[in-house]
């Protein structure tokens, strides 16, 4: 507006706040039953044809959770802008739509065997924060704690809470949002900021890698007959550039020649 840029997360915050106010007014006038048409219910989606609930559930905010709603809006406004700046507006829209639709579509399939429900946008906006942590893992947020550790702590706490209360669908939605956010950022090529993840993965793989070590008899190094012929080039290099210029293999050759000379002198 004017000289001030309007970021997409700011517009989304306005939309969610407007929907929250509307929800509170419906409760005020005793019309909260209207919200049943918009809250996700797998049985209504599958058997009543209310397909719009796959998307509208995220814009129904219960008045009893307004403090958490304020935290959500903060995460969307602050971290969402940084994610949009990094990946671009079009990619941010795709990410938001994926976080909106993928969990509800999975719960719809889950509803074929067990009825499931979903309301609110907590999973979506937590996924936005996970995307920020994947892009800027070393960004300091609270008390010099970096984003990646805050993300890991929140995921662990939410997972333990869902496990304690047997909230299997909530657990699936949580990890699905985390997977969608991290996978999308990785697919978009977040660049050097994701090196911490690839380095950790390669380090973990290297620990698990098995290497076949041949017997000592097969690994014997064939030494040349004339020690001086083998070591003369190394000595010439030392005289010209110093011993610090030797490579690891040349140092090993120098040590072997010295040991052979010592053994002969004995």
C-alpha positions as CSV (number, residue, x, y, z in Angstrom):
1,X,0.0,0.0,0.0
2,X,1.7,3.2,-1.2
3,X,5.4,2.8,-0.6
4,X,5.0,-0.1,1.9
5,X,5.1,-3.7,0.5
6,X,2.4,-6.0,1.6
7,X,3.6,-9.5,2.2
8,X,1.3,-12.5,1.6
9,X,1.7,-13.7,5.3
10,X,0.3,-10.3,6.4
11,X,-2.7,-10.7,4.2
12,X,-3.2,-14.2,5.6
13,X,-3.0,-12.9,9.1
14,X,-5.8,-10.4,8.3
15,X,-8.0,-13.2,6.8
16,X,-7.5,-15.4,9.8
17,X,-8.2,-12.6,12.3
18,X,-11.4,-11.7,10.4
19,X,-12.5,-15.4,10.6
20,X,-11.7,-15.5,14.3
21,X,-13.8,-12.4,15.0
22,X,-16.7,-13.9,12.9
23,X,-16.4,-17.2,14.8
24,X,-16.6,-15.3,18.2
25,X,-19.7,-13.4,17.0
26,X,-21.4,-16.7,16.0
27,X,-20.8,-18.0,19.5
28,X,-22.1,-14.8,21.0
29,X,-25.4,-15.0,19.2
30,X,-25.8,-18.8,19.7
31,X,-25.2,-19.7,16.0
32,X,-22.1,-21.8,16.5
33,X,-23.8,-24.8,14.9
34,X,-23.1,-23.0,11.6
35,X,-19.5,-23.8,12.1
36,X,-20.3,-27.5,11.7
37,X,-20.5,-26.9,7.9
38,X,-16.9,-25.8,7.8
39,X,-15.1,-27.9,10.4
40,X,-13.4,-30.9,8.8
41,X,-15.2,-34.1,9.5
42,X,-14.2,-37.1,7.5
43,X,-17.6,-38.7,7.6
44,X,-19.3,-35.6,6.2
45,X,-16.6,-35.2,3.5
46,X,-17.0,-38.9,2.4
47,X,-20.7,-39.4,2.8
48,X,-22.3,-36.0,2.8
49,X,-20.3,-34.4,0.0
50,X,-19.0,-31.5,2.0
51,X,-15.7,-31.4,0.2
52,X,-15.1,-27.8,1.0
53,X,-14.3,-28.8,4.6
54,X,-10.9,-30.1,3.3
55,X,-9.9,-26.4,3.2
56,X,-12.3,-24.4,5.3
57,X,-11.3,-26.2,8.6
58,X,-8.2,-24.0,8.9
59,X,-10.3,-20.8,9.1
60,X,-12.5,-21.9,12.0
61,X,-10.8,-20.7,15.2
62,X,-12.4,-21.7,18.5
63,X,-12.7,-18.9,21.1
64,X,-11.3,-21.1,23.8
65,X,-7.9,-21.2,22.0
66,X,-7.4,-17.5,21.3
67,X,-4.0,-17.3,23.1
68,X,-2.6,-20.1,20.9
69,X,-4.2,-18.4,18.0
70,X,-2.3,-15.2,18.8
71,X,1.0,-17.3,18.9
72,X,0.0,-18.8,15.5
73,X,-0.5,-15.4,13.9
74,X,2.9,-14.2,15.3
75,X,4.6,-17.3,13.8
76,X,2.9,-16.6,10.5
77,X,3.6,-12.9,10.4
78,X,7.3,-13.1,11.5
79,X,8.5,-16.3,10.1
80,X,6.2,-16.4,7.1
81,X,7.6,-13.2,5.7
82,X,11.2,-14.6,5.9
83,X,10.1,-17.8,4.1
84,X,8.3,-15.8,1.4
85,X,11.4,-13.6,0.9
86,X,13.6,-16.6,0.5
87,X,11.5,-18.9,-1.7
88,X,9.3,-16.3,-3.5
89,X,5.6,-15.5,-3.3
90,X,4.4,-18.2,-5.8
91,X,6.4,-20.9,-4.0
92,X,5.1,-19.7,-0.6
93,X,1.5,-20.0,-1.9
94,X,2.2,-23.6,-3.0
95,X,3.7,-24.4,0.4
96,X,0.8,-23.0,2.2
97,X,-1.7,-24.8,0.1
98,X,0.2,-28.1,0.6
99,X,0.2,-27.6,4.4
100,X,-3.5,-26.8,4.2
101,X,-4.7,-29.7,2.0
102,X,-2.3,-32.6,2.5
103,X,-3.2,-33.4,6.2
104,X,-7.0,-33.1,5.5
105,X,-6.7,-35.3,2.4
106,X,-4.8,-38.0,4.4
107,X,-7.4,-37.8,7.2
108,X,-10.1,-38.2,4.6
109,X,-8.6,-41.5,3.6
110,X,-8.1,-42.4,7.3
111,X,-11.8,-41.8,7.7
112,X,-12.6,-44.8,5.6
113,X,-11.7,-46.9,8.6
114,X,-12.1,-44.5,11.5
115,X,-13.9,-41.1,11.8
116,X,-11.5,-38.2,12.0
117,X,-11.8,-34.4,12.5
118,X,-9.7,-31.3,12.2
119,X,-10.1,-27.7,13.1
120,X,-7.9,-24.7,13.2
121,X,-4.7,-23.7,11.5
122,X,-2.1,-24.7,14.1
123,X,-0.5,-27.4,11.9
124,X,-0.2,-25.1,9.0
125,X,1.5,-22.3,10.8
126,X,3.8,-24.6,12.7
127,X,4.8,-26.0,9.3
128,X,5.7,-22.4,8.3
129,X,8.0,-22.1,11.3
130,X,9.5,-25.5,10.4
131,X,10.2,-24.2,6.9
132,X,11.9,-21.1,8.4
133,X,14.0,-23.4,10.7
134,X,15.0,-25.5,7.7
135,X,16.1,-22.4,5.8
136,X,17.8,-20.6,8.7
137,X,18.7,-23.3,11.2
138,X,21.3,-21.1,13.0
139,X,19.1,-18.0,13.4
140,X,18.9,-17.0,17.1
141,X,15.3,-16.5,18.3
142,X,14.8,-16.8,22.1
143,X,17.6,-16.4,24.6
144,X,20.2,-17.1,21.9
145,X,18.6,-20.5,21.2
146,X,18.8,-21.3,17.5
147,X,15.7,-22.0,15.3
148,X,16.7,-25.7,14.6
149,X,16.8,-26.5,18.4
150,X,13.5,-24.7,19.0
151,X,11.9,-26.6,16.2
152,X,13.2,-30.0,17.5
153,X,12.0,-29.2,21.0
154,X,8.5,-28.2,19.9
155,X,8.2,-31.3,17.7
156,X,9.3,-33.5,20.5
157,X,6.9,-31.9,23.0
158,X,3.9,-32.1,20.6
159,X,4.8,-35.7,19.7
160,X,5.0,-36.8,23.4
161,X,1.7,-35.1,24.1
162,X,-0.1,-36.9,21.3
163,X,1.4,-40.2,22.3
164,X,0.3,-39.7,25.9
165,X,-3.3,-39.1,24.9
166,X,-3.3,-41.6,22.0
167,X,-3.9,-38.8,19.6
168,X,-2.7,-40.8,16.6
169,X,-4.3,-38.5,14.0
170,X,-2.8,-35.4,15.7
171,X,0.6,-37.1,15.6
172,X,0.2,-37.9,12.0
173,X,-0.8,-34.4,11.1
174,X,2.1,-33.0,13.1
175,X,4.8,-35.1,11.4
176,X,3.1,-34.7,8.0
177,X,3.3,-30.9,8.3
178,X,7.0,-31.2,9.3
179,X,7.7,-33.5,6.4
180,X,5.9,-31.3,3.9
181,X,7.7,-28.1,5.1
182,X,11.2,-29.6,5.1
183,X,10.6,-31.5,1.9
184,X,9.3,-28.5,0.1
185,X,12.2,-26.3,1.2
186,X,14.7,-28.9,0.2
187,X,13.0,-29.4,-3.2
188,X,13.2,-25.6,-3.7
189,X,16.9,-25.7,-3.1
190,X,17.4,-23.7,0.1
191,X,21.2,-23.6,-0.7
192,X,23.9,-23.4,1.8
193,X,21.6,-23.0,4.8
194,X,20.6,-26.7,4.5
195,X,24.2,-27.9,4.6
196,X,23.8,-28.7,8.3
197,X,21.2,-31.3,7.4
198,X,23.2,-32.9,4.6
199,X,26.4,-32.9,6.7
200,X,24.6,-34.6,9.6
201,X,23.1,-37.2,7.2
202,X,26.5,-37.9,5.6
203,X,28.1,-38.1,9.0
204,X,25.5,-40.6,10.2
205,X,25.9,-42.7,7.0
206,X,29.6,-42.7,7.4
207,X,29.3,-44.2,10.8
208,X,27.2,-47.0,9.5
209,X,29.3,-47.7,6.5
210,X,31.2,-51.0,6.6
211,X,34.6,-51.2,5.0
212,X,36.3,-54.5,4.1
213,X,39.9,-54.3,5.3
214,X,42.2,-56.7,3.5
215,X,44.6,-58.9,5.5
216,X,48.0,-57.5,6.4
217,X,49.7,-59.7,3.9
218,X,47.7,-58.2,1.0
219,X,48.4,-54.7,2.1
220,X,52.2,-54.8,2.1
221,X,53.9,-52.0,0.2
222,X,56.4,-53.0,-2.3
223,X,59.6,-51.1,-1.5
224,X,62.1,-50.2,-4.2
225,X,65.5,-51.9,-4.0
226,X,67.5,-48.8,-3.9
227,X,66.5,-46.6,-1.0
228,X,68.3,-43.5,-2.3
229,X,66.6,-43.7,-5.7
230,X,63.2,-43.7,-4.0
231,X,63.9,-40.9,-1.6
232,X,66.1,-38.5,-3.8
233,X,63.0,-36.7,-5.3
234,X,61.6,-36.2,-1.8
235,X,64.9,-34.8,-0.6
236,X,65.2,-32.5,-3.5
237,X,61.7,-31.1,-2.8
238,X,62.7,-30.5,0.8
239,X,65.8,-28.6,-0.2
240,X,63.8,-26.4,-2.5
241,X,60.5,-25.9,-0.7
242,X,61.0,-27.2,2.8
243,X,59.6,-30.2,4.6
244,X,56.2,-28.5,5.0
245,X,55.6,-28.8,1.3
246,X,55.6,-32.6,1.4
247,X,52.4,-34.5,0.9
248,X,51.1,-37.2,3.2
249,X,52.3,-39.9,0.9
250,X,55.8,-38.3,0.5
251,X,56.1,-38.1,4.3
252,X,55.2,-41.7,4.6
253,X,57.9,-42.6,2.0
254,X,60.4,-40.5,3.9
255,X,59.6,-42.3,7.1
256,X,59.9,-45.7,5.5
257,X,63.3,-44.9,4.0
258,X,64.5,-43.6,7.4
259,X,63.3,-46.8,9.1
260,X,65.0,-49.0,6.5
261,X,68.3,-47.1,6.9
262,X,68.1,-47.5,10.7
263,X,67.4,-51.2,10.4
264,X,70.4,-51.6,8.1
265,X,72.7,-49.8,10.4
266,X,71.8,-52.2,13.2
